[in-house]
Amino acid sequence: MKAKRIIAALAIVAALGLQACAKQQPQQSPEQSQSQKKNGGGGGGGGGNNKKSKSKGTDPVKSGVKEMRTALDDLRTAVRAGDGAAAQQSASALDAKWEKIEGKVREKDPEAYEKIERPLHAVISGVGVTPFDQNQMGDQIDVLDGQLVQLSKAKNGNGGGGGGEKKVDLKMGVAAMRYNLQQISDGLLKDTAAAKAAATDADETWEKIQSEVKKQNEDAYKNIEEAMHNLVAAVQATPLDKQKAADALPKLDAELQKLSQ
């Protein structure tokens, strides 16, 4: 009898304990229970939502630039091999990839857009010439590649943003300047406004690489600095001094060509 009383007492204590726990734990409505199931359960601190918040969309401009550089590598290989058919095919692919992102680039950074458009147009036009000039095409490809690299490094595909002066690779800078010289030469005959714009671009690029040139070859620096000064002064003069500009162009190009070797 004593043992039965003890067992009965323990049973009552256990039942009271279960009731107390049930009172402390709030009951969930059917709506709350369903909501927890959808969100992956309540104990994980909203783990399902965290996974969604961590995933970020890919920047379409940077993805497009990556695809363009792949197509540009194919074009560079075809140009070096002198394969006109392959070059035209790669150039078409390059142009198609640019069409997908050019609107976004133009909206975010008109300056970067123009700097890509000019060499891209030259490349597309160049492969249509039979036979094409491999050296000139190579320079234009290097210029375009350099501009694409700058765009891919920029935040949110925006080449601007006041992040300070951009550093330019010496080889890319020299190629860009030589391309500008060709634009100036063409502009002297056809479009003086284009010649002035190209001279401004060349001068801006020179400002970004001149310290590196001076460090490597002070004589080359002095020769280029003098030729650049004469060229820019001639092109920006009113009226444009075509003879002085024409005299400065080959001297400047010869010095730049030495640096590119």
FIFI-783511 format. One line per 10 residues: their letters; for each residue x, y, z of C-alpha. Coordinates in steps of 0.2 Angstrom, whole numbers. Example, Ala and Ser with C-alpha at 12.3 -4.5 7.8 and 13.67 -1.06 7.14 Angstrom:
// residues 2
as> 62 -22 39  68 -5 36
END
This chain:
// residues 261
mkakriiaal> 0 0 0  14 12 4  23 9 -12  6 12 -22  4 29 -13  22 34 -18  19 29 -36  3 39 -36  11 54 -29  25 54 -42
aivaalglqa> 12 52 -56  3 68 -49  19 78 -48  23 73 -66  6 78 -73  7 95 -64  25 97 -72  18 94 -89  4 106 -87  16 120 -81
cakqqpqqsp> 27 117 -97  12 118 -108  6 135 -100  23 142 -103  24 138 -121  12 149 -131  1 140 -143  2 144 -162  -12 148 -173  -14 138 -189
eqsqsqkkng> -8 154 -198  8 155 -188  12 137 -190  9 138 -209  20 153 -210  34 144 -201  34 130 -213  35 142 -228  50 151 -220  59 135 -216
ggggggggnn> 55 134 -198  56 146 -183  72 140 -174  85 145 -187  82 164 -186  75 166 -203  89 155 -211  79 153 -228  78 172 -230  96 175 -226
kkskskgtdp> 101 163 -241  90 174 -252  98 190 -246  115 184 -249  113 180 -267  117 195 -278  113 197 -297  127 198 -309  131 215 -316  126 213 -335
vksgvkemrt> 139 226 -340  154 217 -332  147 200 -339  146 208 -356  163 215 -355  170 198 -351  162 191 -366  168 205 -377  186 202 -372  184 184 -376
alddlrtavr> 178 188 -393  192 201 -394  205 188 -390  199 177 -404  200 192 -416  217 196 -411  222 178 -415  214 179 -432  222 196 -436  240 189 -431
agdgaaaqqs> 237 174 -442  231 185 -456  215 175 -457  202 187 -465  187 176 -463  190 171 -445  193 190 -441  177 195 -449  167 181 -439  175 187 -423
asaldakwek> 172 205 -426  154 201 -429  153 192 -413  161 206 -404  149 219 -411  134 208 -406  140 207 -388  143 226 -388  125 229 -394  118 220 -378
iegkvrekdp> 127 232 -366  130 248 -375  114 256 -370  118 253 -351  136 259 -353  130 275 -363  118 279 -349  130 276 -334  146 283 -342  145 293 -359
eayekierpl> 163 296 -359  168 277 -357  155 273 -371  163 285 -383  181 278 -379  175 261 -383  164 265 -398  179 274 -408  191 259 -408  177 246 -409
havisgvgvt> 171 255 -425  189 256 -432  191 237 -428  174 232 -437  178 243 -452  196 237 -452  192 219 -455  182 223 -470  197 229 -479  206 216 -490
pfdqnqmgdq> 220 213 -485  219 222 -468  234 231 -460  239 219 -446  249 231 -437  236 245 -437  223 232 -432  233 226 -418  235 243 -411  216 246 -412
idvldgqlvq> 213 230 -404  225 234 -389  216 251 -387  199 243 -387  205 230 -375  212 243 -363  196 253 -363  186 237 -359  198 233 -345  195 250 -337
lskakngngg> 176 248 -339  177 231 -330  187 238 -316  174 252 -313  161 250 -299  144 245 -307  151 246 -324  153 265 -322  169 271 -328  167 288 -319
ggggekkvdl> 163 291 -301  177 303 -297  189 289 -290  204 298 -295  215 297 -310  215 280 -318  232 272 -321  235 267 -339  246 252 -343  261 259 -353
kmgvaamryn> 259 247 -368  240 251 -369  243 270 -367  256 270 -382  244 260 -393  230 272 -388  241 287 -393  246 279 -409  228 276 -414  224 294 -410
lqqisdgllk> 238 300 -421  229 290 -435  213 298 -431  221 315 -432  229 311 -448  213 306 -456  204 321 -448  216 334 -456  210 328 -473  191 325 -468
dtaaakaaat> 185 332 -451  195 344 -441  183 342 -426  188 324 -426  206 329 -427  204 341 -412  195 327 -401  208 314 -405  222 326 -401  214 330 -384
dadetwekiq> 212 311 -381  231 308 -385  236 322 -373  226 315 -359  233 298 -362  251 305 -362  248 314 -345  244 297 -338  259 288 -344  273 301 -346
sevkkqneda> 280 298 -328  283 280 -332  290 284 -349  302 297 -341  307 284 -328  311 271 -342  319 283 -355  321 301 -352  327 305 -370  311 297 -377
yknieeamhn> 301 307 -364  309 323 -370  306 319 -388  288 314 -386  284 329 -375  291 341 -388  282 333 -402  266 332 -392  267 350 -388  269 355 -406
lvaavqatpl> 255 343 -412  242 349 -399  246 367 -402  244 365 -421  228 355 -420  220 367 -407  225 383 -416  212 393 -425  212 390 -440  220 373 -438
dkqkaadalp> 239 373 -443  238 358 -455  256 359 -460  263 360 -443  252 345 -437  257 335 -452  276 338 -448  274 333 -430  264 317 -433  277 306 -440
kldaelqkls> 290 311 -427  278 308 -413  273 291 -420  291 286 -423  295 289 -404  279 280 -399  284 265 -410  300 263 -401  292 262 -384  280 249 -391
q> 294 237 -396
END
